[in-house]
Structures are given as C-alpha cells and as structure tokens.
C-alpha cells in the first residue's frame, strides 16, 4: 500500500478544495452551455464574461491553496499539485460532460438572426 503524502491527506480531510471544485463546476456548466468540446478548451473560440470571471476566480483559488500547502507542508512543486488537482477534477469532467466534437459549431455569434 502506497503511503499518501501529508498535503494530499490534508486536502481530503479538511476539504480545502471545496471552493475550487465549486468554481470548476460553474466553468464546466458554462462550457456545456456554450456547446464547447474538450478540444475547444485548448483554444476557446470566444471568451464569455462569466467564463473569464470564473477562470480568474479559479486561478486565484488554486494559487491560494498552493500557498497554504507551501506554508504547512514541504511541497515545492506546483506541477505535482496541478497533477493532483487534474485527477480530482476529472470526476467533475465525468459529471458534467461536454459535447463529443462530432458536430460543427456555428461561430457566427449572431443571436438576433
């Protein structure tokens, strides 16, 4: 049995990622509302205001938690932290799936017609 690092155990027991996961859920719902695919997330076709605002909130919260972990634990590698988050957030990706990418997107953004 592999021993879990202290900072990961802390995040799970204290539920320090609750706010980050909440923001990520809001982002996934907005991506789905826009009809985006996973590939669209690599280079978004446009940037709605709510997505940009929540992306900034997500970034701020991700940084806050990382600095908290740096203060309490011997974690120096942001990439290790980011990989851990990616695995945790994968559950939300499954919970809120995006389009599969088989349909063509109409990029006109002309809602009046």
Secondary structure, DSSP 8 states (H G I E B T S, - for coil): -----HHHHHHHHHTTTHHHHHHHHHHHHHHHHTT-BHHHHHS-S---HHHHHHHHHHHHHHHHHHHHHHHHS----HHHHHHHHHHHHHHHHHHS--B-S-S-------TT-
